[in-house]
Amino acid sequence: MTLESAALPASVYRASGPWSQVYLDISVDTADPPSVNEERRISATDRLAAAGAPQADVDAVAEAMATADPAGGERCLFVLVHDGEVVVQALLPGRATEPEFVAYRPVPDLVPLLEHRPGDFAHVVVETARDGGEIRLYRLDETEPVVDEEHQGRTDTLHKIRRGGGWRHHRLQNHTEEIWRRTQAELATTIDRVVHEHRPRLLTIAGDIRARQLLEGELSAESRAILTVVPVDTHADGASSEALDEHLDNEIARILADDKKAVLDLLALHEGRGDNRVESTLGGVVHALASAQVETLLIDAERLREHELLALATEPWVAAAPEDALGAEVLDRVPAPVALSRAAVLTDATVLFTDSREAPDAQDDVSGSLPSGVAAVLRWRTGPPVPGEE
């Protein structure tokens, strides 16, 4: 099965099922015995087989779990399989955002994937050295980089600079420094092009300290506006990517938290105006999604978990009851977060998730902000014009 990786959630939602799925917290604790991952794999595949999944799916999930390496820290594994082929295999940062599950079902549940990895979020990672660097652009809904480029600068006239003085030493030092600068300038040109073409939300640079300094000075204003620097040389002997990975997780979480706050502020603004540009009831949001009217959807999955809706094979994609399906085939009755997020993705709406279980002082705390567990900013307003508004 071939799916368009640039729009993976939508491609999956449009494809026919059934689907085998695993979503598990596979965080590694130093106290865990070596056999813990094997026990998880056996348990998951046994449960999947019991749910009715074909053996080809079970084998594919087993292989995906056997090759998943959390590399320490808190990680979740998300695996989606169709007809024995792994469609998604992703290690997601942090603890589980949803209850863990192993399932075989007609409609895939991509809520954990959407929570961890919003599909429109792209970021660039640069690992630089004095003689060149590597540029990789990732989207959070894909496991492989969208862009992977390597730049090699001049090394033919570089020599090791020894301690000492005199004009020969200073001339060699200046010559070497100029070659380093030119190399980083060429690397910066490529980075600026990638940033301009793909509009990432974050640019992260790691590597040799002098190379980092020179590279920062050569970047465009557009690139510097999204720049963060990790003070670690990932190519040094004995170095690991742990500090870089942790930095990326924290920065992405910060940006997503800011996004949620901005949407909540926008909801409050429109509600305060009474301009009919928001829906804040479950029924109203379902109707707006069925009309492809939703621009941004905000979901508190914890509050909605006990509610169910109908997932439809074609437009209007979601309904509360069979009589609202407008003749579309009903695929399954699914948890409301699954049906709502699926309809939003299929109508090109932005989907963000909040969590009412967050601590009161958390950045993205929305306790009390979504009393019905869902809200939407609309593309156009409903009802009669508001007095004083054009």
Beta strands, then each sheet from edge to edge (+ up, - down):
strand 1: 19-25
strand 2: 75-82
strand 3: 85-93
strand 4: 101-105
strand 5: 122-129
strand 6: 132-139
strand 7: 147-152
strand 8: 202-207
strand 9: 227-229
strand 10: 278-279
strand 11: 294-300
strand 12: 308-312
strand 13: 318-319
strand 14: 330-335
strand 15: 350-354
strand 16: 374-378
sheet 1: 3+ 2- 1+ 4-
sheet 2: 7+ 6- 5+ 8+ 9+
sheet 3: 10+ 16- 11+ 15+
sheet 4: 13+ 12- 14+
end
